[in-house]
Amino acid sequence: MSDTTTDQDQDQADDAVLAEATEMPHHSINPEVLQNISVAIKVEVGRTKMKIRDLLRLTQGSVVELERIAGEPLDLLVNDTVVAQGEVVLVNDRYGIRLTRVVPASERMRNI
């Protein structure tokens, strides 16, 4: 006798697993678990586009002009979504960003 299952047997097993999963009670998410999730934070000074030939010509001392105007606030991105804007500050010989505007959650959701 063979221990192999037929496609019909496998389909029935899959249906049983699906039925069991849909009967499981919905649990709320523990806020402490969410607070321990790491996210990537970046500060964007500006952007530009250039052709590959221009990129290949860059050398030490080259200047890449950005689209952002001097004095404009920088963007603070969390997982590539802008969540705030601010200005560069020095904190104990390290760069930081002082937030001048926090993007409302409703606006962030529209941009996803």
URKA-V365619 format. One line per field, one symbol per residue. ss: DSSP state (a for helix, b for strand, c for the rest). burial: I if it has 9 or more other C-alpha atoms within 8 Angstrom, else O. Layout:
# URKA-V365619
ss = ???
burial = ???
This chain:
# URKA-V365619
ss = ccccccaaaaaaaaaaaaaaaaacccccccaaaaacccccbbbbcccccccaaaaacccccccccccccccccbbbbbccbbbbbbbbbbbccbbbbbbbbbccaaaaaacc
burial = OOOOOOOOOIOOOOOOOOOOOOOOOOOOOOOOOOOOOOOOIOOIOOOOOOOOOOOOOOOOOOOOOOOOOOOOOIIIIIOOIIIIIIIIOOOOOOOOOOIIOOIOOOOIOOOO
